[in-house]
C-alpha cells in the first residue's frame, strides 16, 4: 500500500478492522477518527496518506467522521525507517499542531496510523492532542513492530 500505491488496501483494512471494533464497548463513544498527518510536501510526493486511507475505512465501517483538518504536521521530518528508537523520538517531538481545539474539546478521538514501529510518531501526536481540554484518546493501527 505505502510504497506501491495500492490505496484500496488501506480502506479495505480499515473497513474490516472497523467491523471488529463495532462490538467493543470502549469504541462506542468515539466521535472522530484522526489519521496521523503527513507533512504536506511528503503527502504531495507520495500522493496519499496511508493512515488517512485506513482511517477512511474505519470511518465508513463505524459511521464516524474522518477528521483530516484538526491536526496538522508542521515540521517535515526525515524518514524514520533506519533510525534508532531514540532518534525516532527525537525526530518527531513537537511536529504536530492542533488547528481546531474547539472541535476536539470533550470528544473521544480515535488516532490512527498504518504502522506503529517504535511509537514515537504516535506518542508525539498524542502529546499534542492531550493539550486539548477533556479529550479522550484511543489509538488503532494496521500493524505494529514487535521488538
C-alpha positions in Angstrom: 0.0 0.0 0.0 2.6 2.5 1.1 5.3 2.0 -1.5 3.4 0.5 -4.4 0.3 2.8 -4.3 -2.3 0.2 -3.6 -4.6 2.6 -1.9 -7.6 0.4 -1.8 -5.8 -2.0 0.7 -5.8 0.7 3.4 -9.5 1.4 3.0 -10.3 -2.3 3.0 -8.3 -3.0 6.1 -10.0 -0.1 7.9 -13.4 -1.4 7.0 -12.5 -4.9 8.3 -11.0 -3.5 11.5 -14.0 -1.2 12.0 -16.3 -4.2 11.8 -14.4 -5.8 14.7 -14.4 -2.6 16.7 -18.2 -2.1 16.4 -18.8 -4.7 19.0 -16.3 -3.3 21.6 -17.8 -1.1 24.3 -14.7 1.0 24.6 -15.1 2.3 21.0 -18.9 3.1 21.1 -18.5 6.7 22.1 -15.8 7.7 19.5 -16.9 10.8 17.7 -13.9 11.5 15.4 -11.2 9.5 13.6 -7.9 11.4 13.1 -5.2 9.9 10.9 -1.6 10.7 11.8 -1.0 13.6 9.3 1.9 13.6 6.8 3.7 16.8 6.1 2.1 18.5 3.0 5.3 18.1 1.0 5.5 14.3 1.8 1.8 13.8 1.0 2.2 15.6 -2.3 5.2 13.5 -3.2 3.5 10.2 -2.3 0.1 11.3 -3.5 -1.8 9.9 -0.4 -1.6 9.4 3.3 -1.8 5.7 4.1 -3.1 6.4 7.6 -5.9 8.5 6.2 -6.9 5.6 3.9 -7.0 3.3 6.9 -9.0 6.0 8.7 -11.4 6.3 5.8 -12.2 2.6 6.0 -12.7 2.8 9.8 -14.9 5.8 9.4 -17.0 4.1 6.7 -17.4 1.0 8.8 -18.1 2.7 12.1 -20.2 5.6 10.6 -17.9 8.2 12.3 -16.4 11.4 10.9 -12.9 11.2 9.5 -11.2 14.4 10.5 -8.1 15.3 8.4 -8.1 19.0 9.3 -8.0 19.4 13.1 -4.4 18.2 13.5 -1.5 19.1 11.1 2.1 18.2 10.8 4.0 21.4 10.9 7.6 20.1 10.7 8.9 18.0 7.9 10.8 15.1 9.3 13.3 12.8 7.6 12.4 9.2 7.0 12.2 7.1 10.2 12.9 3.7 8.6 16.6 3.4 9.5 16.6 5.4 12.8 17.1 4.0 16.3 14.3 4.3 18.8 15.8 7.4 20.4 16.5 9.1 17.1 12.9 8.4 16.0 11.6 10.0 19.2 14.0 13.0 18.8 12.9 13.4 15.1 9.2 13.8 15.9 9.0 15.8 19.1 6.8 19.0 18.6 6.0 18.3 14.9 2.2 18.4 15.2 -0.2 21.2 15.9 -3.9 21.2 16.7 -5.8 23.5 14.3 -9.4 23.2 15.7 -9.3 22.7 19.5 -13.0 23.5 19.9 -14.0 20.7 17.6 -11.9 18.2 19.7 -12.7 19.5 23.2 -14.5 16.8 25.2 -14.6 14.3 22.4 -13.4 10.7 22.2 -11.0 10.6 19.3 -9.5 7.6 17.6 -6.0 8.4 16.4 -4.9 6.0 13.6 -1.7 5.2 11.8 -0.8 2.5 9.3 2.2 1.0 11.3 3.5 1.7 14.8 7.2 0.9 14.8 8.6 2.4 18.0 5.5 4.5 18.8 7.5 7.8 18.6 5.2 9.4 16.0 2.1 8.2 17.7 3.4 9.5 21.0 4.2 12.9 19.6 0.8 13.3 18.1 -0.9 12.0 21.3 1.1 14.5 23.4 -0.1 17.3 21.2 -3.7 16.2 21.4 -3.6 15.8 25.2 -3.3 19.6 25.4 -7.0 19.7 24.3 -9.3 20.0 27.4 -11.4 17.0 28.3 -10.3 15.0 25.3 -10.3 11.2 25.4 -7.9 9.4 23.1 -7.7 5.9 21.7 -5.4 4.5 19.1 -5.5 2.0 16.3 -3.1 0.8 13.6 -3.0 -1.8 10.9 0.2 -3.3 12.3 3.0 -2.7 14.9 6.6 -3.8 15.0 7.4 -6.3 17.7 10.7 -5.6 19.4 
